[in-house]
Amino acid sequence: MNCEIKRSVSLYSYQDEFYNHQLDLEGCLRETAKAGAAGVELLAEQMIRRFPLPIEDEAFREQWFGWLKQYGLTPSCYDAFLENRIFDNRTLCLGEQISMMKRDIRLASLLGFPVLRTLVSTPMDVIEGSLSYAEQMNVKIGLEVHAPFSLNSSWAEGYLSMIRRTGTRFFGFIPDMGIFCRNIPDVTREQYRRKGAKEECLRIVDECYAQRREKGFVKIKYDLNLGKANMEYRMANGMQEMLDAVKRAGGGPADFGYANESFVYSWSDPQDLIDNIEYIFHTHAKCYNIHEDYTETATDIAGVVAAYKKAGYTGFLSTEYEGGEHLRDDLPVDSIEQVRRHQEALRRAIEG
């Protein structure tokens, strides 16, 4: 089958350098191009000051498209955040949330993005209420499939039912490669080791994760109460037994912290991607630590790319470096080098 997988970078990857004023928005675009990516994923609320006003300004848009042309980049995905609790005393009503979603769709269109990422917390009726406008603006809405959520699950089936019922071609999924973690990232383990976690407790948690992967994760169920669904998912995947084992080993706060952190990651069979390929618009190629030999410590780059090749995927794999959050309190973060390494790892897997 035809396979033209493209490579992108989420500017979220450069958050440390952006926050520390080592890079501005143009600098992030420049580094994206230097890393070898063809596409760029933007978090406008993070990287455009006085958001959303500048996007309405034609001069800003001219500058934006000028930068894209200068660095040879294509807009791949616009990351939106449905902030439905901007007031202290109430949640935005349905109409207000749909209006906010339509605003973000319009902003994505103005900046040339064909896909808008929305979070798993976005209510389904808000998505459905925005579909006709998304089609009008020719911007597809992609729901991020982030751990602990997964494809080929009752959670995903809830959204697939809506797609079938409406017949829409403007809503689908954006898998995050954190759902394809073979093991807990080494930077996470080292962070808790620095916090004082015991070797025995680290071993217990790592072994429990390996057992969950070997048995096959019990997948999260569809539930409007995400907190309830998440806790049921954790308990179904042996959380209590793991915590009891850590307690018996004399675990302290760092040990229990690592145990709970282990549920930030999950494992799904890459076959899930093949089964749902017609609904996948974009992919967050999550990474945590890429070594000098271009091996990633947790995510299954080879397995995901192989599945996408088999399915004929022609979308973007967008580097989303998240290892810095496990380093910045104690160690320097070099997102620029990590992104470069990850882009090279993706290139090798795609072209290999």
C-alpha positions as CSV (number, residue, x, y, z in Angstrom):
1,M,0.0,0.0,0.0
2,N,1.0,3.6,-0.5
3,C,3.0,4.9,2.5
4,E,4.1,8.5,2.7
5,I,4.5,9.0,6.5
6,K,5.6,12.6,7.2
7,R,7.6,13.9,10.2
8,S,6.5,16.9,12.3
9,V,7.5,18.5,15.6
10,S,5.1,19.6,18.3
11,L,6.5,22.9,19.7
12,Y,5.5,21.6,23.1
13,S,8.8,19.8,22.9
14,Y,10.7,23.0,23.2
15,Q,8.8,24.3,26.3
16,D,11.9,24.5,28.5
17,E,13.9,26.6,26.0
18,F,10.8,28.7,25.3
19,Y,10.1,29.3,29.0
20,N,13.8,30.2,29.7
21,H,13.8,32.6,26.7
22,Q,16.4,30.6,24.8
23,L,13.9,30.3,22.0
24,D,11.0,32.4,20.8
25,L,8.3,31.3,18.4
26,E,10.5,31.8,15.3
27,G,13.4,30.1,17.1
28,C,11.2,27.0,17.7
29,L,10.3,26.9,14.0
30,R,14.0,27.2,13.1
31,E,15.0,24.3,15.3
32,T,12.1,22.2,14.0
33,A,13.5,22.7,10.5
34,K,17.1,22.0,11.6
35,A,15.9,18.7,13.1
36,G,14.7,17.6,9.7
37,A,11.0,17.8,10.2
38,A,8.6,18.9,7.4
39,G,5.7,19.8,9.6
40,V,5.0,21.9,12.7
41,E,2.4,21.4,15.5
42,L,1.5,24.6,17.4
43,L,0.2,25.3,20.9
44,A,-1.0,28.8,20.2
45,E,-2.1,29.4,23.8
46,Q,1.4,28.6,25.0
47,M,3.5,30.4,22.3
48,I,1.5,33.3,21.0
49,R,1.4,36.2,23.5
50,R,-1.9,37.9,24.1
51,F,-3.6,34.8,22.5
52,P,-5.9,34.9,20.6
53,L,-5.7,38.5,19.5
54,P,-2.5,38.3,17.3
55,I,-4.0,35.5,15.1
56,E,-6.7,38.0,14.1
57,D,-4.1,40.4,12.9
58,E,-3.2,40.1,9.2
59,A,0.3,41.3,9.9
60,F,0.9,38.5,12.4
61,R,-0.4,35.9,9.9
62,E,1.9,37.3,7.2
63,Q,4.8,36.9,9.5
64,W,3.7,33.3,10.4
65,F,3.4,32.2,6.9
66,G,6.6,34.0,6.1
67,W,8.4,31.9,8.7
68,L,6.9,28.7,7.4
69,K,8.1,29.5,3.9
70,Q,11.5,30.5,5.2
71,Y,12.0,27.3,7.1
72,G,10.2,25.0,4.7
73,L,7.5,23.9,7.1
74,T,3.9,22.8,6.7
75,P,1.3,23.3,9.4
76,S,0.4,19.8,10.7
77,C,-1.8,20.2,13.8
78,Y,-3.2,23.0,16.0
79,D,-3.4,22.0,19.7
80,A,-6.6,23.4,21.3
81,F,-7.6,23.4,25.0
82,L,-11.3,23.6,25.7
83,E,-11.1,25.7,28.9
84,N,-14.6,25.1,30.1
85,R,-13.8,26.2,33.7
86,I,-12.6,29.7,33.1
87,F,-15.0,30.9,35.8
88,D,-14.6,30.1,39.5
89,N,-18.3,29.5,40.1
90,R,-19.5,27.5,37.1
91,T,-18.6,25.4,34.1
92,L,-19.3,26.9,30.7
93,C,-22.7,25.8,29.3
94,L,-22.9,23.7,26.1
95,G,-23.4,26.7,23.9
96,E,-20.4,28.5,25.3
97,Q,-18.2,25.5,24.9
98,I,-19.3,25.0,21.3
99,S,-18.5,28.7,20.7
100,M,-15.0,28.2,22.1
101,M,-14.5,25.1,19.9
102,K,-15.6,27.1,16.9
103,R,-13.2,29.9,17.8
104,D,-10.3,27.4,17.9
105,I,-11.4,25.8,14.6
106,R,-11.4,29.3,13.0
107,L,-8.0,30.2,14.5
108,A,-6.5,26.9,13.2
109,S,-7.9,27.6,9.7
110,L,-6.4,31.1,9.8
111,L,-3.0,29.7,10.5
112,G,-3.3,27.0,7.8
113,F,-3.8,23.9,10.0
114,P,-5.8,21.1,8.6
115,V,-6.3,19.3,11.9
116,L,-7.2,20.5,15.4
117,R,-6.2,18.4,18.5
118,T,-8.8,18.4,21.3
119,L,-8.3,16.7,24.7
120,V,-10.1,13.6,26.0
121,S,-11.9,15.8,28.5
122,T,-13.8,17.5,25.6
123,P,-17.5,16.5,26.0
124,M,-18.9,14.5,23.0
125,D,-21.8,16.9,22.6
126,V,-19.4,19.8,22.2
127,I,-17.6,17.9,19.4
128,E,-20.8,16.9,17.7
129,G,-22.1,20.5,17.9
130,S,-19.0,21.7,16.2
131,L,-18.9,19.3,13.3
132,S,-20.8,21.3,10.7
133,Y,-18.5,24.3,11.4
134,A,-15.4,22.1,11.1
135,E,-16.6,20.9,7.7
136,Q,-17.3,24.5,6.7
137,M,-13.8,25.6,7.7
138,N,-12.2,22.3,6.3
139,V,-10.5,21.6,9.7
140,K,-10.7,18.1,11.1
141,I,-11.1,17.6,14.8
142,G,-8.8,14.9,16.3
143,L,-9.4,13.6,19.8
144,E,-6.1,12.8,21.5
145,V,-5.9,9.1,22.5
146,H,-3.6,9.6,25.5
147,A,-2.8,7.0,28.2
148,P,-4.7,5.5,29.9
149,F,-7.1,5.7,27.0
150,S,-6.8,3.4,24.0
151,L,-8.2,2.4,20.6
152,N,-10.2,-0.8,20.3
153,S,-11.9,-0.2,23.6
154,S,-15.4,0.7,24.8
155,W,-14.1,4.2,25.3
156,A,-13.2,4.6,21.7
157,E,-16.3,2.8,20.6
158,G,-18.4,5.6,22.1
159,Y,-16.9,8.1,19.7
160,L,-16.9,5.7,16.8
161,S,-20.7,5.3,17.3
162,M,-21.1,9.0,17.0
163,I,-19.0,9.1,13.8
164,R,-21.1,6.3,12.3
165,R,-24.4,8.0,13.4
166,T,-23.5,11.4,12.0
167,G,-21.5,10.2,9.0
168,T,-18.9,12.9,9.6
169,R,-15.5,12.8,8.0
170,F,-14.3,15.7,10.3
171,F,-13.8,13.9,13.5
172,G,-11.4,11.1,14.4
173,F,-8.4,10.3,16.6
174,I,-4.9,11.4,17.3
175,P,-3.0,8.5,19.0
176,D,-0.3,9.5,21.4
177,M,2.6,7.0,21.5
178,G,2.5,7.0,25.3
179,I,0.0,4.2,24.8
180,F,2.8,2.2,23.1
181,C,5.2,2.1,26.0
182,R,7.1,-1.2,26.3
183,N,8.3,-0.2,29.8
184,I,8.4,2.8,32.1
185,P,10.9,5.5,30.8
186,D,14.3,5.4,32.3
187,V,14.2,9.2,33.0
188,T,11.1,8.6,35.2
189,R,12.8,5.8,37.1
190,E,16.0,8.0,37.6
191,Q,13.8,10.9,38.8
192,Y,12.3,8.8,41.6
193,R,15.7,7.2,42.4
194,R,17.0,10.8,43.0
195,K,14.0,11.3,45.3
196,G,15.1,8.4,47.4
197,A,13.1,5.5,46.0
198,K,14.3,2.1,47.1
199,E,15.8,-0.3,44.6
200,E,13.5,-3.1,45.7
201,C,10.4,-0.9,45.3
202,L,11.6,0.3,41.8
203,R,12.0,-3.4,40.9
204,I,8.5,-4.2,42.1
205,V,6.9,-1.5,40.1
206,D,8.9,-2.3,37.0
207,E,7.9,-6.0,37.3
208,C,4.3,-5.1,37.8
209,Y,4.3,-3.0,34.6
210,A,6.0,-5.8,32.7
211,Q,3.2,-8.2,33.9
212,R,0.5,-5.8,32.9
213,R,2.0,-5.6,29.4
214,E,2.4,-9.4,29.1
215,K,-1.1,-10.1,30.2
216,G,-2.5,-7.3,28.2
217,F,-3.8,-4.1,29.8
218,V,-7.5,-4.1,30.8
219,K,-8.7,-1.1,28.7
220,I,-10.4,1.9,30.1
221,K,-14.2,2.0,29.7
222,Y,-16.3,4.8,28.3
223,D,-17.7,6.9,31.1
224,L,-18.6,10.6,31.3
225,N,-16.9,10.6,34.7
226,L,-13.3,10.4,33.6
227,G,-11.9,10.2,37.2
228,K,-14.1,7.2,38.0
229,A,-13.2,5.5,34.8
230,N,-9.5,6.1,35.4
231,M,-9.6,4.7,38.9
232,E,-11.5,1.6,37.8
233,Y,-8.9,1.1,35.0
234,R,-6.1,1.3,37.5
235,M,-7.7,-1.1,39.9
236,A,-8.5,-3.6,37.1
237,N,-4.8,-3.5,36.1
238,G,-3.5,-4.5,39.5
239,M,-2.9,-1.1,41.2
240,Q,-3.9,-2.3,44.7
241,E,-1.8,-5.4,44.6
242,M,1.2,-3.3,43.4
243,L,0.7,-0.8,46.2
244,D,0.4,-3.6,48.8
245,A,3.7,-5.0,47.6
246,V,5.4,-1.6,47.8
247,K,4.1,-1.2,51.3
248,R,5.4,-4.6,52.4
249,A,8.8,-3.6,51.0
250,G,8.8,-0.6,53.3
251,G,8.1,2.0,50.6
252,G,8.1,5.7,51.3
253,P,6.7,8.7,49.4
254,A,9.1,8.3,46.5
255,D,8.3,4.7,46.1
256,F,4.5,5.2,46.1
257,G,5.0,8.2,43.8
258,Y,6.8,5.9,41.3
259,A,4.1,3.3,41.6
260,N,1.4,5.8,40.8
261,E,3.4,7.3,38.0
262,S,3.6,3.9,36.3
263,F,0.0,4.3,35.3
264,V,0.8,7.4,33.2
265,Y,2.1,4.9,30.7
266,S,0.3,2.0,29.0
267,W,0.7,-0.6,26.3
268,S,-1.5,-1.3,23.3
269,D,-1.0,-3.6,20.4
270,P,0.1,-1.5,17.3
271,Q,-2.6,-3.5,15.5
272,D,-5.0,-1.0,17.0
273,L,-3.7,1.6,14.6
274,I,-4.3,-0.6,11.5
275,D,-7.8,-1.4,12.7
276,N,-8.7,2.3,13.0
277,I,-6.6,3.8,10.3
278,E,-9.5,5.5,8.5
279,Y,-10.2,7.5,11.6
280,I,-6.6,8.6,12.4
281,F,-5.7,12.2,11.4
282,H,-2.4,12.8,13.1
283,T,-0.1,11.2,15.6
284,H,1.8,12.4,18.7
285,A,5.1,10.6,18.5
286,K,5.7,10.9,22.3
287,C,9.3,10.4,23.4
288,Y,11.0,10.5,26.8
289,N,14.7,9.9,26.3
290,I,16.5,9.2,23.1
291,H,20.1,7.9,23.5
292,E,23.1,8.7,21.3
293,D,22.4,5.5,19.3
294,Y,18.9,6.8,18.5
295,T,17.1,4.2,20.6
296,E,14.1,5.4,22.6
297,T,13.8,4.0,26.1
298,A,10.1,3.3,26.3
299,T,8.0,3.9,23.2
300,D,7.8,1.3,20.5
301,I,8.9,3.4,17.5
302,A,9.6,0.4,15.3
303,G,6.3,-1.3,16.0
304,V,4.2,1.8,15.5
305,V,5.9,2.7,12.2
306,A,5.6,-0.8,11.0
307,A,1.9,-0.8,11.7
308,Y,1.5,2.6,9.9
309,K,3.4,1.3,6.9
310,K,1.2,-1.7,6.7
311,A,-2.0,0.5,7.0
312,G,-0.7,3.0,4.4
313,Y,-0.7,5.9,6.8
314,T,0.1,9.2,5.0
315,G,-0.2,11.6,8.0
316,F,2.4,13.1,10.3
317,L,4.3,11.6,13.2
318,S,4.9,14.6,15.4
319,T,7.7,14.5,17.9
320,E,6.4,15.4,21.3
321,Y,9.3,15.3,23.8
322,E,8.2,15.0,27.3
323,G,11.3,13.8,29.1
324,G,12.2,17.3,30.4
325,E,9.6,17.2,33.1
326,H,11.5,14.4,34.8
327,L,14.8,16.4,34.6
328,R,14.2,20.1,35.1
329,D,14.1,20.1,38.9
330,D,17.6,18.5,39.1
331,L,19.3,18.4,35.8
332,P,19.7,20.4,32.6
333,V,17.2,19.8,29.8
334,D,18.3,19.8,26.1
335,S,15.1,19.5,24.2
336,I,16.8,20.6,21.0
337,E,19.1,17.6,21.0
338,Q,16.4,15.2,22.1
339,V,14.1,16.4,19.2
340,R,16.9,16.1,16.7
341,R,17.7,12.5,17.9
342,H,14.0,11.6,17.8
343,Q,13.5,12.9,14.3
344,E,16.5,10.9,13.2
345,A,15.1,7.8,14.9
346,L,11.7,8.3,13.1
347,R,13.5,8.8,9.8
348,R,15.4,5.6,10.1
349,A,12.2,3.7,11.0
350,I,10.2,5.2,8.2
351,E,12.9,4.8,5.5
352,G,14.3,1.5,6.8
